[in-house]
Amino acid sequence: MNNSENDNLDLNLLNGLFSKAKDPAQRFETINNFSRRLMPEWFLPMLNDTARNTYYTKMLEHSVKDKVVIDLGSGTGMWSIEALARGAKFVYVVEKNPILIQYLEFIFKDHPVKVLGKAFSELKASDFDHGQPQALVHEIFSNTGLGEGVITAFQKVSELFPDHSLTLFPRYFWFEARVFKQKPFELSETEKIHLKDKADAYYELIHSLGVRDWGSLKGINFSDKEVINLMFLDLNKIEQNKSYDLKAIPIDIAPGHVHHVYLSFKFSTELEGPYFDTLFEENHWGGFIVEFYISTAMKAGRKYLKMKLNDNQLFDHPRLEDTP
Ligand SMILES: C[S@@+](CC[C@H](N)C(=O)[O-])C[C@H]1O[C@@H](n2cnc3c(N)ncnc32)[C@H](O)[C@@H]1O
């Protein structure tokens, strides 16, 4: 969406939105219709993600009445609308995308909402001048869970509200891996060329972007796989100036085989759940796969797959090492 399209927002369409969206039965549908016309493309599948909609709605249902709420990374404003519908007293809407800022300002102009149209890093304590926030809802998870900057965002939250008692929706975050040894592989000519350059193993991220239908990957039995926890975050305790990292993934190397590592994340408001687990939710965008072709020249035995976090959010290329 470029700036000239931005200037041509259909105000009639916008006009109808908020009143319709107040009806819970119509909320998702209305925003969905609207977004088909105006929103960035990737919003549509997200809005149709019924598992996500149900989970967030349940989280907010009985928790925001009479509260001052922050919606961090508001997007369509869906969780702000939900919070207001559940009796929130006031909502601070934070969003950096220019077209979304314009849209959010429009739909919330007659409501107890302040739109903070800026990046999280630009927020100041003085922006929150309509009452002390008591709850915060967010969904700043990219397909990698961390790629949209959830760690840096909560470093900012802890700077803005030291010793705060914000209730976070969600609060806990787990990043997990499951390792599969697949069948022996037949290399294509191109793969043979690649493999010649790498005597030990050839590996690459085959899905660096979210896999839609992730979680409905038919025929894969995840239930008997060991769950390897690579990271656990209590977002209420994120420390400023700390570099976060992922634990290594132990891999039992089978020479001549393809290995798959499924990486996914889950989150919750309570330590014991209920979780929103991107591995198992149908039609969710979360997760990615690292695929390895292990050369027959490599010795069997344990290796460790390591991925570093760059600036607490971007994944550097995975590599296999001998020690954890
Ligand atoms: C996954 S979407 C959330 C969607 C929203 N919950 C909804 O249902 O429409 C994340 C949103 O956060 C915004 N965002 C990401 N990083 C941001 C940042 N650093 N500052 C402000 N907004 C940000 C994105 O522009 C995007 O709209």
The ligand as a Gaussian input file, in Angstrom:
#p B3LYP/6-31G(d) Opt

LIG

0 1
 C        0.845000      -9.405000      14.442000
 S        0.310000      -7.749000      14.251000
 C       -0.881000      -7.575000      15.525000
 C       -2.243000      -7.534000      14.998000
 C       -3.348000      -7.134000      15.894000
 N       -3.337000      -7.761000      17.190000
 C       -4.625000      -7.426000      15.148000
 O       -5.374000      -8.328000      15.503000
 O       -4.870000      -6.753000      14.157000
 C        1.598000      -6.765000      14.962000
 C        1.397000      -5.275000      14.783000
 O        2.419000      -4.624000      15.549000
 C        2.936000      -3.547000      14.804000
 N        4.322000      -3.319000      15.241000
 C        5.355000      -4.197000      15.110000
 N        6.486000      -3.680000      15.601000
 C        6.162000      -2.440000      16.063000
 C        6.914000      -1.401000      16.690000
 N        8.215000      -1.542000      16.917000
 N        6.287000      -0.277000      17.032000
 C        4.942000      -0.111000      16.807000
 N        4.175000      -1.063000      16.206000
 C        4.780000      -2.210000      15.836000
 C        2.845000      -4.008000      13.353000
 O        2.816000      -2.898000      12.456000
 C        1.558000      -4.817000      13.343000
 O        0.464000      -4.028000      12.988000

